[in-house]
Amino acid sequence: MKRKLKYDDDEVACKKKCLNDSVELNGNGHSESSSTSQLDYDPVHFLRCHSRNNDVADVQTQVWQCAFEPDPYRQYRTTDIVATCGGNSVCFINVKEGEVVGKYYAEDKTEMFYSLAWTTLRNSWMNEGVRANILAVGGAKSTIHLIHHANSVAFLKMTLKKGKKLVINSLLFHPLLANILFCANSEGDIVVLDIGTPLPPDYSPKSSQLYMLSHKSEVISLAFSIETGMLLAACSEGLAGWKVGSKELKKLKNTSDKFELVEFTMPNTKSKAMGEQTTKLVDSVEVLEEGLVATKCALSGNIYIWNIKESLSKGNYNVEPTHVLRWSDTDNYFMYMGYHRSAGLLACGDDKGALWLYNIHDLLRGGEGSEGVEVDPDLILAWPALTDTYIDKKRKLSLDVYDIVVDKVAIHHEGEYIVAVTSNNMVCIWKRTSSPV
């Protein structure tokens, strides 16, 4: 059943007209860059748009995810719209204007959205066919919501497991099969859904559950390697994978066969934050280019770049890093990386509100051959000085008194904009001030 999105006109008007005045950016912020880096960004819009009960001074709602809308006609490009989720709401924001252009609320006020993913559906592979960007969101209620932002319509709400307290931690659409949705939950299961082709104006979703992939531990985030047809899952007990390419999906359809689980062996890392204690928790994974994968092990202070094709070909599934990216020594978990292959930038936030940026294109052009070479970030964008009149009026503590955990980063296809969402209810938009080499 389709329904119009719910809007609070007064709240949206306040966001459009007032919010940038309430959270003022004092100067451009401080950044640290390597001597050869040509990157730099300025903070341009900091928005508080996921507040509970329209509280303009809400600094407790956590914004968990953000993702740029894909360009429906040009592969590996984005639009200027970014989707964000936190609390029981989803926002659609124009990054150029710093304006909330759409908002969706779950009917259940106790819902908490943790995950989202875009896909582009079409009724024909010909250029004249109808195309629609559909956003899937999920969270604490184990319920999938499908939204067509362009028409302000939410047309599907489907609960995966009724009566069970399962959290949907991560959502991912198959990059080659736009109707296949992977839904990872807190129990270690990944539900593989076929959402059909629900296009306007009728939006007739014919969703069905195809398979269930399972791991022994909680699945935290997902990524897909097109080169190998491998679905990767960052888990509390390491990194797992299943070969679920388009051929495998067609082969196993309507059969009882199961996909083979691959357990990757991460480097034996010691926790920088907790001394000699080792950690198995992998809390973020991103597929880069040329068969490379970025994996972040919690508490290690590092991001590992490694070649998945080489690991699979050797048969031992060992992760042998080609590069080790230096990152924060934080003892916080669940700070998800962001990457866009056209921009060639990998980014990850920390618990101080800072963004760590790595130019992957430059890294690959550098041709550093020795395995495990350590690499410093090309740029660190520090949390800027803010003036927040709403917090001042309510006599709340300043935003930077507590940890500012950057939960997720998203990157525009040209690298012109970077969006970060935080634990203190902020959507942070940064704009590039220099052109890449």
N, C-alpha and C positions, 0 to 999 in steps of 0.2 A: 504493500500500500504506500502510495507516495503522499507526501504532505509538504507544505511550504515550510521553510526554515523559520524558526522563531526569532524575532528580533525585539529588543527593548529599545524603542526609538530614542528615549532620553539618554540611555547609556551609550548607544552608538554615536549620537550627536556629540556627547561629551568627549568621547575618544577622538572624534574627528576634529573638534574645535579646540579642546582644552588640554589634552594630555601632554602634548609636547611642551606646553607652557608650565605644566605642573612638575615635570621632570626635566629640568633644564640641564644642559650639558655645559659645564664650565671649562671651556677650552677644548682642545682636541684629544686630550688624554695622552698618556705616555706609552711609547712603544720601544721595544728593543729589537734590533735587527742585526743580522750578520753583516760583515763588511761588504759583501758582494750582493746583498739582496737589493732588488729594485722595488720591493713591495712596501706599501704603506696604506693604512686605512684610517679614516676618521669616523667617530661615532656620530650618526646623523639623526636617528630616531630611536628613543627608548620608550616603549609602550607598556602600559599595565592594562591588559585587556582580557584577563581571565579571572577577574575578581569574583569572589562569592558574594551574593546578595548586593551586587553593585557597589561594594565597598571600595571607594577610590583610593583608600590607603591600605588595601589588603597586600601584605608582604609575606603571607604564609602559603598561598596557593602555589603549587609547584607546576611549572610549565615543562612538560616532559619531552615533547618532540616537535620538530619542524622539518618541512620539506618543500622545496620549490615545485610549483606546478610544471609538468613537462610541456614543451611545445608540441601540440598534437600533430604538426605537419613536418617538423624538422627534428630528426633524431639527435640525441645528446645535447639538446638545447632546452632552455626553460623559458617560462614567461616571467613577468615581474611580480607574480602573485606567490606568496609563501603561505602555507597552511601551518598552523600551530595548534597544539592541544594541551589542555591542562584543566584541572578541576572537572566540571561537567560540561565544558564548552570547547568548541573548535572555532578558531578565527581564521579568516582569509584576509591577508594584509598586502596592500600594494607597497612594495619596498621603496619605490621612487618617491611616493608622496608621504610615506609613513602613515597610511590611513587604513583603518579597518573597513573593508568593503563588504564584508559578510560575516555572519556569526551563527553558529548552530548550537543549541542547547539540548542535552539529553532530557527526555521527559522525566527520568528518574534523577532527582536532585542529588542522590547519594552516589551517582556514577562518578568515576574518576577515569578520565581518558589518559592512557599511557602510550599509545602507539597509533601510527597512521601510515598510510602508503597510497601513492597515486598510481593510476593506470589509465591508458588511453584505449577506449573501446571504439570499434568501427563496425559498420554493417557491410562494408565492402573493402577489398584491398585496392580498389581503384581510387584515384585522387578525388573523384567527385562524391565518394561515399560519406555518410554522416559519421562524424567523429566526436567523441565526448570524453573529457577528462573526469574520471570518477575517483573520489577519495574514499578510502575505507578507514574507519577509526574503531578502536577497541580499548578495553581497559578492565576495570575492577569487576565488572559484572559479567565477564565472559560473553559479551554481546558485540556483534559486528554491526556497524552502521555504515550504509553507503550513501554518499552525498554527491549530487551534481551541482557544484557551486555556480556554474554559469547560469543555470536556471533557478537557483535558490530552492532546490528540491532535495529532500531526503526521502528515499524511496524503499529502503529495506532496513529492517532491524531483526537480526537473527541471533538467538542465544545458542552457543555451541554446546554447553553442558548445563542443563537446568538443575538447580538444587545443589550445585557444587560451587564452592568459593574458589574459582580459578581466575587468575589474572592473565589477560592477554598482554604479554610483555612486548611482542614485536609482530609487525605485519610486513609482508613483502609480496609483491606481485611478481610472477615469473616474467623475466624480461623479454621472452620470445612468445609466450602464450598469455595474452593480456587478460584473459578470463580466469586464470589460475591464481588463487590467493593462498599463501602460506600464513598460518596463524599459530604463533608460538605461545605457549602458556607456562605458568609457574610450576606445573607438575612435570615438565619435561616432554610434553607432547607437542607435535606440530601437526595441526589439522590442515589437510590439503583440500581446499574448496574450489569448486567450479561455480562462478557466479553467473555464467551465461553471458548474454549480450544485452543488458538492460539499457536501451537507448531511448532518448526522448522521441516523441512526446508521451509514449505509453509507459515506459519503464517497467518492463515485464521480466523481473529477475527470476531465473529458474535455477536457483542455487542448489547444489548438492555436495555432500561430502564424499570425496573420492578415496582418500587414504588417511592413515594416521601414522606418522613417524614418531618414534619415541626414543628418548635418551634417559639415562639414569639420574640426571640432575636437571635443575631448572634451566630453561633456555632463556637467554637474556636478549640477544639480538641476532638478526639474520642477514645474510648476503648471498649473492648468487654469482658464480663464475660461469660465464657463457662459454669460454674456451674449453672448459672441462665438463660442463653440464652438472656441476656440483653445487648443491645447496649447502652453505656453511652456517653453523650455529655456534655462537659464543655461549658457553654454558658455565655454570658455577663449578663444574668439574672438568673444565678444559674446552677444547675445540672439536666439534664433531662435523661430519659431512655425510651427505647421501647423494648419489648420482640420480638426479631427477630431471634430466634433459627432456626435450619434447619427444624423442624416440622412446625413452624409457616410460614416459607417461602413457603413450599410446600402446606400448607393448604390454604393460601390466594392467591396463584398464579392464575392469570387469573380471579380474582374476583374483585369487587369494595370495598371489606371490607378494613378497615383501622386498622393499628396497634395502640394499646392504648398507649397514652402518659402518662408517670409517671414523676411527678415533685418531686424531692427529696428536703427536707428541710434541709439546711445546718445549722450548729451551728450559733448562733447570734454573729458574730464576729465584733469587732471594728477594724478600721484601725489603726495600729500602726504608719503608716507613715502620717496619716492625722487626728490624734487626735480621737475625739469621733465619727467621721463619720463611719457609717457601710457600708459594701460593699457586693454586691451580686455576683460580677463577679468571676466566676470560670474559670481559664485559663489553667488548666492542670488536666488530670485524667489518672491514670494508674491502671490496674487490677493486683493484686499481686498474692497471692496463698491462699488456704484454705478459699475462699470466701471473702478475704479482698480486699479493694480498697483504693488507695491513691488519695486524692483530694487536690488540692492547690487553696485556695481562695486568689485572688490578694489583696495586701496591708495588709493582716492579719499577715504576718510573720510566718505562720504556714502551715504545711502539715498535713492533717487529715487522719488517718488510721481507717477504719470502716468496718463492716461486712455487705455486701449487702444482703446476705441470711436472716439475722436477720431483716434487715430493711423491706424487702419485706414480710416476714412472719407476721410481726406485722400489716402490712396494712396501717400504718401512714406515711411511707416513710421518717421518720426522720433519719438523719445521726447522729448516736451516736458514737463518736470516742472512740476507745479502746486505741489509742495512739495519742498524738499530738507531731509531730516532729518540733522542733525549727528550723526555717529557717531565711532568711534575712529580715530585716525591710525595704527593698527597696520600693520605690513608683513607680517602673517600672512594666509593665505588660508583659505577653506573654513570660515567661521563662519556657519552657516545661521540665517536668521531664523525666527521662529515667529509665527503669527497665529491668532486665533479671532474670527470675525465677531460672534458673540453677545457676547463679552466686549469687543470693540472695541479690543483691545490688540495692538500689534505689538511684538516684542521681539527683540533680538539681543545675543549676548554678545561679549566681546572677548578679548584674550590676557592679561588680568590677572584673569580670573575674575569680572569685573563683568557685570551685565546692564543694557542700555539699553532703557528702556520708553517707548513712545509711545502716547498715547491717541488712536486714529484717530477714534473717535466725536466727541470734543471738537474734533478738527482739522476735521472736516467741518461740524460745527455752527458753528464759528467763521466760516465763509464768507469766508476770506481770498482775495480775488479775484486779486491780482497773481500772475503766473506766476513759478515758481521761488522763492517765498518761503522763507527759511531758518527752520527750526524746531529748537529745542533739545529734548532728551529731557524728558519729564515726570518721569522718575525714573531715577537710576542706582543700582543695588544693588551695592555693593562686596563683594568676597570677604570673608567673615567670618573672625574669628580662630578657629582650630580647634586642639584638642588631640587628637593621634592616638597612643594608647598603643602600637599595633602597630608604627608606624614608629619610635617611641622605643625600643621593645624591640629592634628589629633595627638600631638606630643608623643609620637612613637619614636623608637630608636632609629638612628640612621641606617640606611641599607647596608653599609659596609661594616657595621658592628659585628655581625655574624658572618659565617662562611657564605660566600656567594658561589654556589655550585652551578657551573654551566652544564646543563643536562644534555644538550645536543647542539650541533652546529650544522648549518646548511649553506651551500655555496651556489651562487648564480653561475650559469654556464660560461659567462665571460669573466668570471671572477670579479665583476664590478661591485657586487654586494655580497656580504657575509651576514648571516642571521644566526644569532645565538639565543637560546631560551634558558631560563635560570630557575633556581629553587626559590627565589624571592619574587616570583610573579612578574618577571620582566621579559619582554621580547626586544632584543637588542639588534639594531640594524647598523652595520658599518659599511661605508662606501670607500672604494679605492681612490686614492689621491695620486697614484702614479701608475704608469702603464708598465706591464710586464715586458721583459726583454724578448 
